[in-house]
Amino acid sequence: MGELKSKVEGNVNEAIGKAKKQSNDPETRAEGRGQEVKGKAQQAKGEVQGALGDDI
């Protein structure tokens, strides 16, 4: 279950980050870049959990 949760959270964070990057506010754009990176990291975590099992 952890694999799916990480992947979903990652997709959501990446999507929100992409939306924030479209803002006119530089601070919000920076937040968006960070959130998108966080989402990609969560997706990678989900991939690792899937490969190794949820025992990690």
N, C-alpha and C positions, 0 to 999 in steps of 0.2 A: 504493500500500500504506500510505503514511503516514496517509492519510485514515481508513482503516478502523481502524488501530491507535489513532489519537487518539480516535476515537469509542468504541471498546471500552474503552479505559482510562478515558475520561470516564464512561461508564456504570457501570463497576465502582467508581470513586471516589465517584460520586454515591450508589450503593446502599450502600456501606460507610458513607459519611457519614450517610445517613438512619438506618442501624442504630445508629450511635454516638449520634445525637441522642436515642435512646430510653433511654439509660443514666441511672442515678440520680446518677452522678458528674458534677458541673458541668464539670470539666476535660475529661472524655471528650465531653460534649455540645458543648463549644466546639470540640474537635478535629473532631467530626462536622460542625459548621457549616462549618468551614474546608475540610474534605475534600469536602463537597458542592459548595461554590463552585468548588473546583479541578476537580472533575469536569465541571461545567457549562462552565468555561473550556476544558477539553480537548475537549469536544464541539464548541464553537464553532470551535476551531482546526481540527478535522476538517472542519467545514462549509466553512471558508475554503479548506482544502487541496483539497477536492472541487471548489469553484468555480474555483479558479485552477490546479489541477493540482498534482502533487507536486513541482514545480520550486522551490517556495519554501523 
